[in-house]
């Protein structure tokens, strides 16, 4: 069943690739086109204290307009070394946008650390702080070395068009799940809970939530691997004959058809 699914996807991929190339819509363009109407609707939902409606509006925005777009390329800044472009991360990306004044659940960072330990070979875990370098230094000890900690100071960053959208349009903390090609698979909010929650319960709540994002990225990575393998196999099985060899084979096929036709006539007589 799995092989049939991959073959079906491949068939659709090849047929569409000949028709036209995929139009890669940048995230910044998509969010700009829809954020005003979204804000109007969600403000009304909050005024009516209709949290269920607010959640529906967010999910609808992501599902219908943002998933499938491509994250714009921009610089992020580690504590040491040169700025890093988003496209320099070659693996699928689990991106969390944060700020030093946000207070995470007590079990959130331990859960993220554990997932990064398990899956950092397949996924780049990136935590982006909307802060300056000094604020980031205060956070380093909380995260393990398998998580890329970076920061952006909105006042000095040159990529203000995308930074503004990322920081202000949807708010933060926020999770963005992207394939290796920076295609957005999903965007989700960080789960919250009461500050009185125990460490164990908080850890379990966040681990379960964060794991869903990891599963999404791994599933997409596996599917792309299968498609690439199927493409490679199809390439290996393609016709590699020269024109002369192809002409000889075609001539031989015509000869066999004529011979079979003669033999059939003889049998009928």
C-alpha positions as CSV (number, residue, x, y, z in Angstrom):
1,X,0.0,0.0,0.0
2,X,2.8,2.3,0.9
3,X,4.6,1.6,-2.4
4,X,1.4,2.3,-4.3
5,X,1.1,5.7,-2.5
6,X,4.6,6.7,-3.4
7,X,4.1,5.6,-7.1
8,X,0.9,7.6,-7.2
9,X,2.7,10.7,-5.8
10,X,5.5,10.2,-8.3
11,X,3.1,10.0,-11.2
12,X,1.4,13.2,-10.1
13,X,4.7,14.8,-9.6
14,X,6.1,14.0,-13.0
15,X,2.8,14.9,-14.8
16,X,2.7,18.3,-13.0
17,X,6.4,19.0,-13.6
18,X,5.9,18.8,-17.3
19,X,2.8,21.1,-17.1
20,X,4.4,23.8,-15.0
21,X,6.9,24.4,-12.2
22,X,5.5,24.8,-8.7
23,X,4.8,28.4,-7.9
24,X,6.7,29.0,-4.6
25,X,4.8,31.6,-2.7
26,X,6.9,33.3,0.1
27,X,5.5,33.2,3.6
28,X,5.8,37.0,3.8
29,X,3.6,37.5,0.7
30,X,0.9,35.0,2.0
31,X,0.8,36.5,5.5
32,X,0.6,40.0,4.1
33,X,-2.3,39.1,1.9
34,X,-4.4,37.6,4.7
35,X,-3.3,39.1,8.0
36,X,-5.6,42.2,8.0
37,X,-8.8,40.2,7.5
38,X,-7.5,37.7,10.1
39,X,-6.9,40.3,12.7
40,X,-10.3,41.9,12.2
41,X,-12.0,38.5,12.7
42,X,-9.9,37.4,15.7
43,X,-10.3,40.8,17.5
44,X,-14.1,40.2,17.3
45,X,-13.6,36.7,18.7
46,X,-11.6,37.9,21.6
47,X,-14.1,40.7,22.3
48,X,-16.8,38.1,22.5
49,X,-14.5,35.9,24.6
50,X,-15.0,33.2,22.1
51,X,-11.6,31.3,22.4
52,X,-12.9,28.4,20.4
53,X,-13.6,30.7,17.5
54,X,-10.2,32.3,17.9
55,X,-8.5,28.9,17.7
56,X,-10.5,28.0,14.6
57,X,-9.5,31.3,12.9
58,X,-5.8,30.6,13.6
59,X,-6.0,27.0,12.3
60,X,-7.9,28.2,9.3
61,X,-5.3,30.8,8.4
62,X,-2.5,28.3,8.7
63,X,-4.2,25.5,6.9
64,X,-5.7,27.5,4.0
65,X,-3.1,30.2,3.4
66,X,0.3,29.6,5.1
67,X,1.0,25.9,4.9
68,X,2.7,25.1,1.6
69,X,4.3,28.5,1.4
70,X,8.1,28.9,1.6
71,X,9.9,30.7,4.4
72,X,11.8,33.8,3.3
73,X,15.5,33.7,3.6
74,X,16.9,35.9,6.4
75,X,19.9,36.2,8.7
76,X,19.9,35.0,12.3
77,X,22.7,35.6,14.7
78,X,24.4,33.1,17.0
79,X,26.4,34.1,20.1
80,X,29.6,33.3,18.3
81,X,30.6,33.5,14.6
82,X,29.1,35.1,11.6
83,X,25.3,35.5,10.9
84,X,23.6,32.4,9.5
85,X,21.1,32.4,6.6
86,X,18.0,30.3,7.1
87,X,18.8,28.5,3.9
88,X,22.1,27.3,5.4
89,X,20.2,24.9,7.6
90,X,20.0,21.9,5.3
91,X,17.9,19.6,7.4
92,X,14.1,20.0,8.1
93,X,13.7,22.8,10.7
94,X,11.8,22.8,13.9
95,X,11.8,26.6,14.6
96,X,10.6,28.2,17.8
97,X,10.3,32.0,18.0
98,X,10.7,33.3,21.5
99,X,11.7,36.3,23.7
100,X,13.6,36.5,26.9
101,X,10.5,37.9,28.7
102,X,8.4,34.9,27.8
103,X,8.1,32.5,30.7
104,X,8.0,28.9,29.4
105,X,6.3,26.1,31.2
106,X,8.6,24.4,33.7
107,X,8.8,21.2,31.6
108,X,9.0,22.8,28.2
109,X,12.7,23.3,27.7
110,X,13.6,19.8,29.3
111,X,11.1,18.2,26.8
112,X,12.6,20.1,23.9
113,X,16.2,19.2,25.0
114,X,15.2,15.5,25.1
115,X,13.7,15.6,21.6
116,X,16.7,17.4,20.2
117,X,19.0,14.7,21.7
118,X,17.0,12.0,19.9
119,X,16.4,13.6,16.6
120,X,19.2,16.3,15.9
121,X,20.7,14.0,13.3
122,X,17.6,14.4,11.2
123,X,16.2,17.8,12.2
124,X,17.7,21.2,13.0
125,X,16.2,22.5,16.2
126,X,16.4,26.3,16.1
127,X,15.2,28.6,18.9
128,X,15.1,32.2,17.7
129,X,14.9,34.9,20.3
130,X,13.7,38.4,19.5
131,X,16.4,39.9,21.7
132,X,19.9,41.2,21.7
133,X,23.1,39.2,22.2
134,X,23.2,39.9,26.0
135,X,19.7,38.6,26.6
136,X,20.6,35.4,24.7
137,X,23.6,34.8,26.9
138,X,21.3,34.5,29.9
139,X,19.4,31.6,28.2
140,X,22.2,29.5,26.9
141,X,22.6,27.3,30.0
142,X,19.0,26.2,29.8
143,X,19.3,24.5,26.4
144,X,21.6,21.7,25.3
145,X,24.2,21.8,22.6
146,X,21.9,20.1,20.0
147,X,19.7,23.2,19.8
148,X,20.7,26.1,17.7
149,X,20.2,29.3,19.8
150,X,20.1,32.4,17.7
151,X,18.8,36.0,18.1
152,X,17.5,38.9,16.0
153,X,17.4,42.5,17.1
154,X,14.6,43.9,15.1
155,X,16.0,47.4,15.3
156,X,19.3,46.5,13.6
157,X,18.3,43.6,11.3
158,X,18.4,44.3,7.6
159,X,15.6,41.8,6.8
160,X,13.0,43.9,8.4
161,X,10.2,42.9,5.9
162,X,10.2,39.2,7.0
163,X,11.2,39.9,10.6
164,X,8.2,42.2,11.1
165,X,5.9,39.5,9.8
166,X,7.4,36.7,11.9
167,X,7.5,38.7,15.1
168,X,4.2,40.7,14.9
169,X,1.8,39.0,12.5
170,X,1.2,35.8,14.5
171,X,2.9,36.6,17.7
172,X,5.2,34.4,19.8
173,X,6.1,32.0,21.1
174,X,5.3,30.1,17.9
175,X,6.5,26.9,16.3
176,X,7.2,26.7,12.5
177,X,7.8,23.3,10.9
178,X,9.7,23.4,7.6
179,X,11.1,20.8,5.2
180,X,14.7,21.0,4.0
181,X,13.5,23.2,1.1
182,X,12.0,25.6,3.7
183,X,8.5,24.7,2.7
184,X,6.2,25.3,5.7
185,X,4.4,22.1,6.7
186,X,2.6,23.6,9.7
187,X,2.6,26.4,12.2
188,X,1.4,25.9,15.8
189,X,1.3,27.7,19.1
190,X,3.2,26.6,22.1
191,X,0.9,24.9,24.5
192,X,0.3,26.7,27.8
193,X,-0.8,25.5,31.3
194,X,-1.2,26.9,34.8
195,X,2.0,28.0,36.5
196,X,1.2,25.7,39.4
197,X,1.6,22.6,37.2
198,X,4.2,20.1,38.5
199,X,7.5,19.5,36.6
200,X,6.4,15.9,35.6
201,X,3.0,17.0,34.3
202,X,4.4,20.0,32.5
203,X,7.1,17.9,30.9
204,X,4.5,15.4,29.7
205,X,2.2,18.1,28.3
206,X,5.1,19.7,26.4
207,X,6.7,16.5,25.3
208,X,3.5,15.3,23.7
209,X,2.9,18.6,22.0
210,X,6.4,19.0,20.7
211,X,6.5,15.4,19.6
212,X,3.7,16.0,17.1
213,X,5.9,18.5,15.3
214,X,8.8,16.1,15.3
215,X,6.6,13.4,13.9
216,X,5.4,15.7,11.1
217,X,9.0,16.5,10.1
218,X,10.1,12.9,10.2
219,X,7.1,11.7,8.1
220,X,7.8,14.4,5.5
221,X,11.5,13.5,5.5
222,X,10.7,9.7,5.0
223,X,8.3,10.5,2.2
224,X,10.8,12.6,0.4
225,X,13.5,9.9,0.8
226,X,11.1,7.3,-0.7
227,X,10.3,9.6,-3.6
228,X,14.0,10.3,-4.2
229,X,14.7,6.6,-4.2
230,X,11.9,5.8,-6.5
231,X,13.1,8.6,-8.9
232,X,16.6,7.1,-8.8
233,X,15.2,3.6,-9.5
234,X,13.2,4.9,-12.4
235,X,16.2,6.7,-13.8
236,X,18.3,3.4,-13.6
237,X,15.6,1.6,-15.5
238,X,15.2,4.1,-18.2
239,X,16.1,3.2,-21.8
240,X,19.8,3.6,-22.3
241,X,20.1,2.2,-25.8
242,X,21.7,4.1,-28.6
243,X,19.7,5.2,-31.6
244,X,21.3,2.5,-33.7
245,X,20.4,-0.2,-31.1
246,X,16.9,1.1,-30.8
247,X,16.5,0.9,-34.6
248,X,17.7,-2.7,-34.7
249,X,15.4,-3.7,-31.9
250,X,12.4,-2.0,-33.6
251,X,13.3,-3.8,-36.9
252,X,13.5,-7.1,-35.1
253,X,10.1,-6.5,-33.5
254,X,8.6,-5.8,-36.9
255,X,10.2,-9.0,-38.2
256,X,8.6,-11.0,-35.4
257,X,5.2,-9.6,-36.0
258,X,5.4,-10.4,-39.7
259,X,6.7,-13.9,-39.0
260,X,3.9,-14.6,-36.5
261,X,1.3,-13.3,-39.0
262,X,2.6,-15.7,-41.7
263,X,2.6,-18.6,-39.3
264,X,-1.0,-17.9,-38.3
265,X,-2.1,-17.8,-41.9
266,X,-0.4,-21.2,-42.5
267,X,-2.1,-22.7,-39.5
268,X,-5.5,-21.5,-40.7
269,X,-4.9,-23.0,-44.2
